Structure formats: structure tokens, C-alpha cells
Amino acid sequence: MSETIERLKCLIIGSGPAGYTAAIYAARANMRPVLYQGAQPGGQLTTTNEVENFPGYPEGITGPEMMMELQKQAERFDTDVRDGWITKVDFSGDVHKVWVNETKEIHCDTVIISTGASAKYLGLDSEQKYLKLGGGVSACAVCDGFFYRNQEVVIVGAGDSACEEAHYLSKLCKKVTMLVRRDEFRASKIMAARVKNTENIEILFNTETDEVLGDGQVVTGVRVVNNQTNEKHEIPATGFFVAIGHKPNTDIFKGFLDLDETGYIINVPGSSKTNVEGVFVSGDAADHVYRQAITAAGTGCMAALDAERYLAAKDSTFEVSTSNYN
């Protein structure tokens, strides 16, 4: 083995709630985890200004602050947190091989994947502007809908998730305008009927977003265009929600791990195990249903415990730590 190859007991790929929670548990189990933060240190939560639904923060906390605290907690137990991202893997043999930034090679006894999923956006400059400002653009109604109580919002999307989020927002907001690009929903009939029968949801078919309007700080409305007539008009709104899907960050695992048709990693039900022994998954890389920080953290815990037990079964000298159960 080349001297340039590093050997690790536990490698964690990704640094959101799932990755950092896995690191905390793995470190307390004396697995000496190394965590690579990836292209977006802290994950998607770093784009969220206010987090009010994570237990333990009665006054709420910003996403970046929470990720900094989780990182400090992981480092307190001697997790080696590193910059960089994994660009290539080879899980075909007994040794789990990964490459960092296409150069450094690492061989791992266990790998915990916490690469998450990225929300899809329309790509408009105005959309990205207010997303970065935290001024009214969101891809998660459950996360951010609370901040728009008794206000008027716009949501883009036509699938089951879009209908579910629109219905959720209707319980909080004065009015929800739903933009559907085609002349029909892609959602199931029952979900489409639910939004159609909700009094404060207005559905605009054959309608696309032309521009997100604002005052330079926050969203004030949305200019839309009818793609059949080219007619444009403006809709007053303080929030703009995008529900056109997510893309799991799992491309580098194709050919080694079982993925569903969308790219989410398929785990053994009730566990974090994948089809490759010693490789585990946590967070939104496998979760296309809940996609919450708290559920990601929970699966990070599961992945570390599963990895710990895997090592104990493989190596009689490695004992399962009781510290994780205190």
C-alpha cells in the first residue's frame, strides 16, 4: 500500500445535521471519524435564516449558527473535520476506497454517506437574489411557512409534493397562489383534488414565473406569464415557494450503491445499511419524504450505531461503546 494512502476506521461524507450527528456518535464510540464537509459546509440548512422547529432551541436559531454549534460538538469529541469533498469512490472490493478532490486516496473500514439532496430552483436571477438574502424565497414550506402566517404567498409546482406544500401553506397563509406550468397537475388525483377544493388556494394553469419582485431586501410580489397567451401580470406576495423537486447528491455512488429512479440511496428498511457492507447512509441522501433537520440528525445517529456494530462484528478487538447510550 502506498504511503500516500490514508487508512481510516470511519469516514463521514457530508456536514449537515446527519453528518455532524453521525460524527458525534462515532467519535464517542472511539471510531476516530474523519468528516469531509463537502462543497457546502453545513449543508442546505446554512441557507436558512431561522430554524424554529429543531428541539432544544426555544428562541430559535439561524441555520449557520446551528451548524457551527454541531461542528463544535463533533470536534469536542475529536472528530477530524476537514475541508474538501469526495469526488470518486470504489466500493467494489473488500476495502472501501474514496478520493478527495480527485487526488488524495483514502481506504476506509466504514463509510457514512450524508451528502444530502439539493432543492431544484427555477434559476432566475431574482429568485436566487432573494434566496441568498433570506428575503422570502424558500424550497420548504414546512420549514418556513410559519413565518408567513396571515400573508399571501406564491408556490410553483405541479406534483404531489407541491400540492402537499400548498395545502400546508393554506392552513397558515391568507392566500396561496399555485403556479402550474401545464394545463394539468402531475400529482395524483387525490392530491390535486385536495388543493382544488381548498378555498384559499388559487391555481393558475399554463403559468410560469417571469420574475420574483422585491424591494431589494424582501419579496413583494411575483410577475407571471401565461405561456399560452404571453400575457403577464403581477401577484402581490411576501413569500415565494419553489416545489419542483430535489436532486439527491449521490452521483458518485452510481454503479456501487442501489439507487432509486430519482437517485436516492436505497437503505435496508429500519436501518442505515446499504447494499454494500460497511457503507451506511443518513439524511436526505436517502430520505425523499420528510427532509427535515431533525430526521436527518436521527438517521445520522442510526448510521453511526450501525457502523459501530459492524466494526464490532468484524473485529473482535473493537468493542461497542456504552457511551452512546448515556
Backbone hydrogen bonds in HBPLUS format (Angstrom, degrees):
<---DONOR---> <-ACCEPTOR-->    atom                        ^
c    i                          cat <-CA-CA->   ^        H-A-AA   ^      H-
h    n   atom  resd res      DA  || num        DHA   H-A  angle D-A-AA Bond
n    s   type  num  typ     dist DA aas  dist angle  dist       angle   num
A0005-ILE N   A0002-SER O   3.17 MM   3  5.56 164.5  2.20 109.9 114.8     1
A0006-GLU N   A0105-GLU O   3.17 MM  99  6.62 160.7  2.20 152.3 152.2     2
A0107-HIS N   A0006-GLU O   2.77 MM 101  6.15 164.4  1.79 165.8 171.3     3
A0008-LEU N   A0107-HIS O   2.82 MM  99  6.21 161.2  1.85 160.5 166.3     4
A0109-ASP N   A0008-LEU O   2.92 MM 101  6.38 149.8  2.01 149.1 158.6     5
A0110-THR N   A0009-LYS O   3.08 MM 101  6.08 126.9  2.38 122.8 137.6     6
A0034-VAL N   A0010-CYS O   3.04 MM  24  6.48 154.6  2.11 156.3 163.1     7
A0011-LEU N   A0110-THR O   3.03 MM  99  6.36 159.9  2.07 145.0 150.3     8
A0112-ILE N   A0011-LEU O   2.81 MM 101  6.22 161.2  1.84 161.9 167.7     9
A0012-ILE N   A0034-VAL O   2.84 MM  22  6.11 164.9  1.86 160.0 161.2    10
A0036-TYR N   A0012-ILE O   3.04 MM  24  6.46 158.1  2.09 173.6 175.9    11
A0013-ILE N   A0112-ILE O   2.88 MM  99  6.24 165.5  1.90 166.1 170.0    12
A0114-SER N   A0013-ILE O   2.71 MM 101  5.49 150.3  1.80 155.1 158.8    13
A0014-GLY N   A0036-TYR O   2.99 MM  22  5.93 159.7  2.03 165.7 172.1    14
A0020-TYR N   A0016-GLY O   2.99 MM   4  6.14 177.5  1.99 167.9 168.3    15
A0021-THR N   A0017-PRO O   3.07 MM   4  5.93 153.2  2.14 135.1 143.0    16
A0022-ALA N   A0018-ALA O   2.94 MM   4  6.09 161.1  1.98 149.6 155.3    17
A0023-ALA N   A0019-GLY O   2.93 MM   4  6.15 149.1  2.03 142.0 151.2    18
A0024-ILE N   A0020-TYR O   2.95 MM   4  6.25 153.2  2.02 146.8 152.9    19
A0025-TYR N   A0021-THR O   3.12 MM   4  6.42 167.5  2.14 155.1 156.9    20
A0026-ALA N   A0022-ALA O   2.82 MM   4  5.93 161.6  1.86 151.1 157.4    21
A0027-ALA N   A0023-ALA O   2.83 MM   4  5.81 159.2  1.87 147.7 153.2    22
A0028-ARG N   A0024-ILE O   3.12 MM   4  6.25 156.9  2.17 142.3 148.4    23
A0029-ALA N   A0025-TYR O   3.16 MM   4  6.32 124.2  2.49 134.6 148.3    24
A0029-ALA N   A0026-ALA O   3.16 MM   3  5.08 138.7  2.34  93.1 105.0    25
A0031-MET N   A0026-ALA O   3.05 MM   5  5.42 159.6  2.10 156.7 156.1    26
A0030-ASN N   A0027-ALA O   3.03 MM   3  5.18 156.3  2.09 112.9 113.8    27
A0080-ASP N   A0033-PRO O   3.08 MM  47  6.38 169.8  2.09 160.9 159.3    28
A0035-LEU N   A0080-ASP O   2.86 MM  45  6.08 162.1  1.89 144.3 149.6    29
A0082-ARG N   A0035-LEU O   2.78 MM  47  6.03 170.0  1.79 171.5 171.5    30
A0037-GLN N   A0082-ARG O   3.01 MM  45  6.22 164.3  2.04 173.0 174.8    31
A0038-GLY N   A0084-GLY O   2.92 MM  46  5.43 148.4  2.02 159.7 149.9    32
A0043-GLY N   A0040-GLN O   2.78 MM   3  5.34 159.4  1.82 146.4 148.8    33
A0046-THR N   A0043-GLY O   3.16 MM   3  6.04 165.5  2.18 123.1 127.0    34
A0047-THR N   A0044-GLN O   2.94 MM   3  5.75 167.7  1.96 124.1 128.1    35
A0048-THR N   A0045-LEU O   3.05 MM   3  5.27 164.7  2.08 111.7 114.9    36
A0063-GLY N   A0048-THR O   2.93 MM  15  5.10 151.8  2.01 155.5 160.3    37
A0051-VAL N   A0061-ILE O   2.59 MM  10  5.21 146.1  1.70 148.6 160.3    38
A0061-ILE N   A0051-VAL O   2.98 MM  10  5.21 147.1  2.09 134.6 145.0    39
A0060-GLY N   A0057-TYR O   2.93 MM   3  5.01 159.4  1.98 109.5 116.0    40
A0066-MET N   A0062-THR O   3.01 MM   4  6.28 160.2  2.05 155.0 160.5    41
A0067-MET N   A0063-GLY O   3.05 MM   4  6.32 161.7  2.08 156.0 160.6    42
A0068-MET N   A0064-PRO O   2.98 MM   4  6.21 149.9  2.07 145.7 154.0    43
A0069-GLU N   A0065-GLU O   3.00 MM   4  6.27 153.7  2.07 148.1 154.9    44
A0070-LEU N   A0066-MET O   2.90 MM   4  6.20 157.8  1.95 151.8 158.1    45
A0071-GLN N   A0067-MET O   2.91 MM   4  6.06 154.2  1.98 142.5 149.6    46
A0072-LYS N   A0068-MET O   2.99 MM   4  6.22 159.6  2.03 145.1 150.4    47
A0073-GLN N   A0069-GLU O   2.95 MM   4  6.19 153.2  2.02 145.6 153.1    48
A0074-ALA N   A0070-LEU O   2.95 MM   4  6.19 157.0  2.00 147.8 153.8    49
A0075-GLU N   A0071-GLN O   2.86 MM   4  6.11 159.4  1.90 152.6 158.7    50
A0076-ARG N   A0072-LYS O   2.85 MM   4  5.99 135.7  2.04 139.4 151.5    51
A0077-PHE N   A0074-ALA O   3.22 MM   3  5.61 140.1  2.38 103.5 113.0    52
A0079-THR N   A0074-ALA O   3.15 MM   5  5.52 154.9  2.22 135.3 136.4    53
A0078-ASP N   A0075-GLU O   2.88 MM   3  4.75 155.5  1.94 110.1 110.5    54
A0101-ASN N   A0085-TRP O   2.96 MM  16  5.88 162.7  1.99 175.0 172.7    55
A0087-THR N   A0099-TRP O   2.97 MM  12  5.95 153.0  2.04 155.0 163.7    56
A0099-TRP N   A0088-LYS O   2.85 MM  11  5.17 150.9  1.93 154.8 151.7    57
A0090-ASP N   A0097-LYS O   2.77 MM   7  5.01 150.0  1.85 150.1 147.0    58
A0097-LYS N   A0090-ASP O   3.07 MM   7  5.01 169.1  2.09 147.0 143.8    59
A0108-CYS N   A0096-HIS O   2.84 MM  12  5.17 160.8  1.88 147.5 154.1    60
A0098-VAL N   A0106-ILE O   2.92 MM   8  5.31 157.2  1.97 154.4 160.4    61
A0106-ILE N   A0098-VAL O   2.82 MM   8  5.31 163.0  1.85 160.5 162.3    62
A0100-VAL N   A0104-LYS O   2.73 MM   4  5.02 156.8  1.79 146.3 153.7    63
A0103-THR N   A0100-VAL O   2.94 MM   3  5.80 170.4  1.95 128.9 131.1    64
A0104-LYS N   A0100-VAL O   3.20 MM   4  5.02 133.6  2.43 152.0 145.2    65
A0111-VAL N   A0278-GLY O   2.95 MM 167  6.42 154.4  2.02 157.4 163.6    66
A0280-PHE N   A0111-VAL O   2.80 MM 169  6.16 165.9  1.82 164.1 169.0    67
A0113-ILE N   A0280-PHE O   2.75 MM 167  6.07 172.0  1.76 151.4 152.7    68
A0282-SER N   A0113-ILE O   2.88 MM 169  6.13 153.3  1.95 179.3 170.8    69
A0249-ASN N   A0116-GLY O   2.93 MM 133  5.85 171.8  1.94 142.6 145.4    70
A0118-SER N   A0247-LYS O   2.83 MM 129  5.21 162.8  1.86 143.2 137.9    71
A0247-LYS N   A0118-SER O   2.77 MM 129  5.21 164.9  1.79 148.4 152.3    72
A0120-LYS N   A0245-GLY O   2.91 MM 125  5.64 165.4  1.93 155.1 150.7    73
A0128-GLN N   A0124-LEU O   3.01 MM   4  6.30 166.1  2.03 157.5 159.7    74
A0129-LYS N   A0125-ASP O   2.89 MM   4  6.07 148.4  1.99 145.9 155.4    75
A0130-TYR N   A0126-SER O   3.23 MM   4  6.44 168.5  2.24 149.4 149.5    76
A0131-LEU N   A0127-GLU O   2.97 MM   4  6.11 138.9  2.14 142.6 155.2    77
A0132-LYS N   A0128-GLN O   2.98 MM   4  6.08 164.4  2.01 146.6 149.5    78
A0133-LEU N   A0129-LYS O   3.06 MM   4  6.29 144.4  2.19 139.4 150.0    79
A0135-GLY N   A0130-TYR O   2.88 MM   5  4.96 155.8  1.94 149.8 154.9    80
A0134-GLY N   A0131-LEU O   3.14 MM   3  5.17 143.9  2.28  96.7 107.4    81
A0219-VAL N   A0135-GLY O   2.76 MM  84  5.98 149.4  1.86 171.1 163.5    82
A0240-PHE N   A0136-GLY O   2.72 MM 104  5.99 161.1  1.75 169.9 168.7    83
A0138-SER N   A0240-PHE O   3.01 MM 102  6.37 156.6  2.06 153.3 156.4    84
A0242-VAL N   A0138-SER O   2.87 MM 104  6.31 156.8  1.93 155.4 163.2    85
A0144-ASP N   A0140-CYS O   3.03 MM   4  6.18 163.3  2.06 150.4 154.8    86
A0145-GLY N   A0141-ALA O   2.66 MM   4  4.70 146.6  1.76 136.1 140.4    87
A0147-PHE N   A0144-ASP O   3.07 MM   3  5.79 149.2  2.17 120.2 127.1    88
A0148-TYR N   A0145-GLY O   2.91 MM   3  5.48 165.1  1.94 121.3 125.8    89
A0151-GLN N   A0148-TYR O   3.12 MM   3  5.33 144.5  2.25 137.7 130.5    90
A0150-ASN N   A0172-LEU O   2.82 MM  22  6.23 164.1  1.85 147.6 146.9    91
A0174-LYS N   A0151-GLN O   2.81 MM  23  5.12 133.6  2.03 125.1 137.6    92
A0238-THR N   A0152-GLU O   2.93 MM  86  6.18 158.3  1.98 178.0 172.9    93
A0153-VAL N   A0175-LYS O   3.01 MM  22  6.43 162.2  2.04 160.0 162.6    94
A0177-THR N   A0153-VAL O   2.96 MM  24  6.38 163.3  1.99 150.4 155.5    95
A0154-VAL N   A0239-GLY O   2.96 MM  85  6.30 157.4  2.01 149.6 155.7    96
A0241-PHE N   A0154-VAL O   2.76 MM  87  6.11 170.8  1.77 160.7 162.6    97
A0155-ILE N   A0177-THR O   2.84 MM  22  6.24 158.5  1.89 159.6 163.3    98
A0179-LEU N   A0155-ILE O   2.86 MM  24  6.24 164.1  1.89 160.6 166.0    99
A0156-VAL N   A0241-PHE O   2.86 MM  85  6.33 151.1  1.94 155.5 163.9   100
A0243-ALA N   A0156-VAL O   2.83 MM  87  5.69 153.5  1.90 154.6 163.4   101
A0157-GLY N   A0179-LEU O   3.20 MM  22  6.37 170.8  2.21 168.5 166.1   102
A0186-ARG N   A0158-ALA O   2.85 MM  28  5.38 150.3  1.94 127.6 136.3   103
A0187-ALA N   A0158-ALA O   2.98 MM  29  6.17 127.4  2.27 162.1 147.3   104
A0163-CYS N   A0159-GLY O   3.01 MM   4  6.30 160.7  2.05 154.0 159.3   105
A0164-GLU N   A0160-ASP O   2.84 MM   4  6.06 157.4  1.90 151.2 158.1   106
A0165-GLU N   A0161-SER O   2.88 MM   4  6.08 158.0  1.93 148.4 154.2   107
A0166-ALA N   A0162-ALA O   2.85 MM   4  6.01 155.8  1.91 147.0 154.2   108
A0167-HIS N   A0163-CYS O   2.95 MM   4  6.09 160.0  1.99 146.6 151.8   109
A0168-TYR N   A0164-GLU O   2.98 MM   4  6.19 151.1  2.06 140.7 149.1   110
A0169-LEU N   A0165-GLU O   2.89 MM   4  6.13 160.9  1.92 149.8 154.4   111
A0170-SER N   A0166-ALA O   2.94 MM   4  6.16 143.5  2.08 142.8 153.1   112
A0171-LYS N   A0168-TYR O   3.21 MM   3  5.65 148.8  2.32 107.3 115.4   113
A0172-LEU N   A0169-LEU O   2.90 MM   3  5.24 150.1  1.99 109.9 119.5   114
A0173-CYS N   A0169-LEU O   2.76 MM   4  5.78 166.2  1.78 171.0 175.8   115
A0176-VAL N   A0200-ASN O   2.89 MM  24  6.21 163.2  1.92 166.8 169.4   116
A0202-GLU N   A0176-VAL O   2.83 MM  26  6.27 157.3  1.88 157.7 165.5   117
A0178-MET N   A0202-GLU O   2.72 MM  24  6.03 168.1  1.73 164.5 168.7   118
A0204-LEU N   A0178-MET O   2.82 MM  26  6.06 173.0  1.83 175.9 174.2   119
A0180-VAL N   A0204-LEU O   2.98 MM  24  6.05 175.6  1.98 154.6 153.3   120
A0207-THR N   A0180-VAL O   3.01 MM  27  5.71 165.4  2.03 138.1 138.1   121
A0206-ASN N   A0182-ARG O   2.87 MM  24  4.66 163.7  1.90 127.6 126.1   122
A0192-ALA N   A0188-SER O   2.95 MM   4  6.20 164.7  1.98 158.9 163.6   123
A0193-ALA N   A0189-LYS O   2.88 MM   4  5.98 158.3  1.92 146.7 152.8   124
A0194-ARG N   A0190-ILE O   3.14 MM   4  6.25 142.2  2.29 132.2 141.7   125
A0195-VAL N   A0191-MET O   3.33 MM   4  6.74 156.6  2.39 151.0 153.8   126
A0196-LYS N   A0192-ALA O   3.02 MM   4  6.21 160.9  2.06 151.0 157.1   127
A0197-ASN N   A0193-ALA O   2.98 MM   4  5.99 141.5  2.13 142.7 151.0   128
A0198-THR N   A0195-VAL O   3.16 MM   3  5.10 164.8  2.18 104.0 108.1   129
A0201-ILE N   A0198-THR O   3.17 MM   3  5.67 163.1  2.20 123.6 123.5   130
A0227-ASN N   A0206-ASN O   2.83 MM  21  5.60 148.9  1.93 143.8 153.4   131
A0208-GLU N   A0225-VAL O   2.95 MM  17  5.42 165.1  1.97 151.7 155.5   132
A0225-VAL N   A0208-GLU O   2.86 MM  17  5.42 157.2  1.92 152.1 158.8   133
A0210-ASP N   A0223-ARG O   2.74 MM  13  5.40 156.3  1.79 147.3 152.1   134
A0211-GLU N   A0223-ARG O   3.11 MM  12  5.16 154.7  2.18 140.7 141.3   135
A0223-ARG N   A0211-GLU O   2.81 MM  12  5.16 166.8  1.83 164.0 166.0   136
A0213-LEU N   A0221-GLY O   2.76 MM   8  4.89 151.4  1.84 136.6 141.2   137
A0220-THR N   A0213-LEU O   2.92 MM   7  5.66 163.9  1.95 123.3 128.4   138
A0221-GLY N   A0213-LEU O   3.42 MM   8  4.89 153.3  2.50 121.8 115.2   139
A0215-ASP N   A0218-VAL O   3.13 MM   3  5.94 150.1  2.22 159.9 165.5   140
A0237-ALA N   A0220-THR O   3.15 MM  17  5.34 170.9  2.16 108.5 111.4   141
A0222-VAL N   A0235-ILE O   2.88 MM  13  5.20 149.0  1.98 140.6 150.8   142
A0235-ILE N   A0222-VAL O   2.78 MM  13  5.20 157.4  1.83 145.1 152.9   143
A0224-VAL N   A0233-HIS O   2.92 MM   9  5.69 167.6  1.94 169.5 165.9   144
A0233-HIS N   A0224-VAL O   3.08 MM   9  5.69 150.6  2.17 145.7 153.6   145
A0226-ASN N   A0231-GLU O   2.87 MM   5  5.37 162.6  1.90 153.1 157.7   146
A0230-ASN N   A0226-ASN O   2.65 MM   4  5.06 143.0  1.78 153.7 161.1   147
A0250-THR N   A0248-PRO O   2.96 MM   2  5.56 133.5  2.19 103.7  90.1   148
A0253-PHE N   A0250-THR O   2.95 MM   3  5.57 158.9  2.00 121.5 128.4   149
A0254-LYS N   A0251-ASP O   3.21 MM   3  5.60 169.1  2.22 114.6 117.9   150
A0256-PHE N   A0253-PHE O   3.06 MM   3  5.61 159.9  2.10 136.3 139.2   151
A0257-LEU N   A0253-PHE O   3.06 MM   4  5.78 165.9  2.08 165.1 165.7   152
A0266-ILE N   A0258-ASP O   2.89 MM   8  5.63 175.1  1.89 152.1 151.1   153
A0260-ASP N   A0264-TYR O   2.83 MM   4  5.44 155.1  1.90 150.1 157.7   154
A0263-GLY N   A0260-ASP O   2.99 MM   3  5.21 137.2  2.18 104.7 117.2   155
A0265-ILE N   A0285-ALA O   2.93 MM  20  6.11 160.1  1.97 152.2 152.5   156
A0268-VAL N   A0273-LYS O   2.77 MM   5  5.39 155.7  1.83 148.3 156.2   157
A0271-SER N   A0268-VAL O   3.00 MM   3  5.60 137.7  2.18 152.5 152.2   158
A0281-VAL N   A0272-SER O   2.85 MM   9  5.22 156.3  1.90 143.4 150.9   159
A0274-THR N   A0279-VAL O   3.31 MM   5  6.08 142.7  2.46 168.2 158.9   160
A0279-VAL N   A0276-VAL O   3.13 MM   3  5.63 157.2  2.18 138.3 137.4   161
A0286-ALA N   A0283-GLY O   3.19 MM   3  6.19 170.1  2.20 125.2 128.1   162
A0287-ASP N   A0283-GLY O   3.23 MM   4  6.15 135.3  2.45 130.2 140.9   163
A0296-ALA N   A0292-GLN O   2.97 MM   4  6.17 156.5  2.03 151.1 158.2   164
A0297-ALA N   A0293-ALA O   2.93 MM   4  6.14 158.0  1.97 147.1 152.9   165
A0298-GLY N   A0294-ILE O   3.05 MM   4  6.24 153.9  2.12 139.8 146.7   166
A0299-THR N   A0295-THR O   3.07 MM   4  6.35 156.4  2.12 147.6 152.4   167
A0300-GLY N   A0296-ALA O   2.94 MM   4  6.20 137.9  2.12 142.7 155.2   168
A0300-GLY N   A0297-ALA O   3.12 MM   3  4.95 123.8  2.45  90.3 105.4   169
A0301-CYS N   A0297-ALA O   3.08 MM   4  6.44 150.5  2.17 149.0 155.4   170
A0302-MET N   A0298-GLY O   3.11 MM   4  6.46 158.0  2.16 143.0 148.8   171
A0303-ALA N   A0299-THR O   2.90 MM   4  6.06 158.8  1.94 144.6 149.5   172
A0304-ALA N   A0300-GLY O   3.14 MM   4  6.36 159.5  2.18 146.7 151.3   173
A0305-LEU N   A0301-CYS O   3.05 MM   4  6.30 163.1  2.07 155.4 160.1   174
A0306-ASP N   A0302-MET O   2.83 MM   4  6.03 159.1  1.87 153.5 159.9   175
A0307-ALA N   A0303-ALA O   2.88 MM   4  6.03 155.0  1.94 145.0 152.1   176
A0308-GLU N   A0304-ALA O   2.86 MM   4  6.03 154.1  1.92 145.0 152.6   177
A0309-ARG N   A0305-LEU O   3.01 MM   4  6.22 160.7  2.04 148.3 152.5   178
A0310-TYR N   A0306-ASP O   2.93 MM   4  6.10 148.3  2.03 141.9 151.3   179
A0311-LEU N   A0307-ALA O   2.98 MM   4  6.24 159.6  2.03 150.4 154.6   180
A0312-ALA N   A0308-GLU O   3.03 MM   4  6.28 155.6  2.09 144.6 151.8   181
A0313-ALA N   A0309-ARG O   2.96 MM   4  6.14 151.8  2.04 145.1 151.7   182
A0314-LYS N   A0310-TYR O   3.01 MM   4  6.18 143.5  2.15 142.6 152.8   183
A0315-ASP N   A0311-LEU O   2.77 MM   4  5.76 154.0  1.84 152.3 158.6   184
A0318-PHE N   A0315-ASP O   2.98 MM   3  5.53 161.9  2.01 117.4 123.3   185
A0325-TYR N   A0322-THR O   3.09 MM   3  5.57 162.4  2.13 114.0 119.5   186
A0326-ASN N   A0323-SER O   3.35 MM   3  5.40 162.6  2.39 110.2 109.5   187
